[in-house]
Amino acid sequence: MRIAVVGATGRIGSRVVDEALGRGIEVTAVLRDPDRDLPTGVERRVAEATDVAALATAISGQDAVVSALGGAEVDQVSVVVTGAHALLEALPRAGVERLLVVGGGGSLRWPHRPEVDAIDIPGAVPKARRPFSLAQREALAAFRTTSAPVNWTYLSPADVIAPGERTGVYGIGRDHFVVDADGRSRISMEDYAVAVVDELERCDFPRTRFTVGYAGAAS
Ligand SMILES: NC(=O)c1ccc[n+]([C@@H]2O[C@H](COP(=O)([O-])OP(=O)(O)OC[C@H]3O[C@@H](n4cnc5c(N)ncnc54)[C@H](OP(=O)(O)O)[C@@H]3O)[C@@H](O)[C@H]2O)c1
């Protein structure tokens, strides 16, 4: 399999690159800065994620695209939404059908509050994270309503996603957080990357969203 990773230099994108390389997948990083360090064996193509023509050229010839796009600062969060629309235009232009999107968790629901998105529960999402969560929910809506011939999957992380261990074991949910025995929703970035590449290989969730988290005993 050959994949392009947009956002390959990011915290989550770089782990997806490592996980894919470890499984023998050929990886092309789509970067805005051509001089960034990348693991050996990764091809590089330069494109702004909001530039449809450049993006289409950069992803041509791939079997799938992973978008791990994110704005590092609050004034850059809109890239998640403009990037979503750009990808929905660029993939058909490039003749690539499969897209896996690193999503947000604010649009998921807690088992004890199933009537409302997490982000709409007052205080549930820290103030600093709200703009990122809102942008991600808007991007999810763009995927859900698109008529573009793109086989997208939007993978929402757990409520807490942080650097950690690769265990290779995770639980799966649809629109509700996967929670452990303490009711917490967590996943390491490494295991999230495992789930991304598993989904690329299996395509269990075409044109929909799912989520991953640790379902086992509390630790
Ligand atoms: N980290 C978390 O705790 C967390 C939690 C929930 C959801 N998420 C979601 O996961 C996604 C990725 O998060 P992350 O923490 O890995 O983000 P990150 O470390 O900030 O990485 C973002 C990536 O996007 C790239 N990028 C940004 N603007 C671009 C543009 N205009 N053109 C091309 N590339 C661009 C960055 O490239 P440069 O290296 O050039 O800047 C970088 O590779 C985000 O959308 C975020 O909402 C993250």
The ligand as a Gaussian input file, in Angstrom:
#p B3LYP/6-31G(d) Opt

LIG

0 1
 N       -2.959000      16.497000      20.147000
 C       -4.111000      16.359000      20.774000
 O       -4.177000      16.301000      22.023000
 C       -5.405000      16.220000      19.985000
 C       -6.584000      15.903000      20.659000
 C       -7.755000      15.755000      19.934000
 C       -7.760000      15.993000      18.570000
 N       -6.593000      16.328000      17.929000
 C       -6.655000      16.634000      16.503000
 O       -5.675000      15.919000      15.804000
 C       -5.153000      16.726000      14.745000
 C       -3.630000      16.650000      14.799000
 O       -3.202000      17.047000      16.082000
 P       -1.651000      17.170000      16.458000
 O       -1.610000      17.404000      17.920000
 O       -0.877000      16.075000      15.860000
 O       -1.305000      18.536000      15.694000
 P        0.140000      19.206000      15.443000
 O        1.191000      18.507000      16.212000
 O       -0.060000      20.674000      15.640000
 O        0.397000      18.909000      13.880000
 C       -0.373000      19.548000      12.893000
 C        0.188000      19.181000      11.535000
 O       -0.538000      19.917000      10.532000
 C        0.398000      20.550000       9.675000
 N       -0.180000      21.769000       9.081000
 C       -0.784000      22.786000       9.752000
 N       -1.195000      23.718000       8.864000
 C       -0.849000      23.264000       7.623000
 C       -1.023000      23.760000       6.310000
 N       -1.633000      24.924000       6.069000
 N       -0.541000      23.039000       5.266000
 C        0.090000      21.841000       5.486000
 N        0.263000      21.306000       6.713000
 C       -0.199000      22.021000       7.763000
 C        1.586000      20.875000      10.560000
 O        2.707000      21.141000       9.759000
 P        3.970000      21.991000      10.323000
 O        4.850000      20.969000      10.996000
 O        4.545000      22.569000       9.096000
 O        3.413000      23.004000      11.282000
 C        1.680000      19.572000      11.357000
 O        2.324000      18.576000      10.599000
 C       -5.670000      18.146000      14.972000
 O       -6.614000      18.469000      13.975000
 C       -6.324000      18.106000      16.314000
 O       -7.531000      18.855000      16.331000
 C       -5.422000      16.449000      18.608000

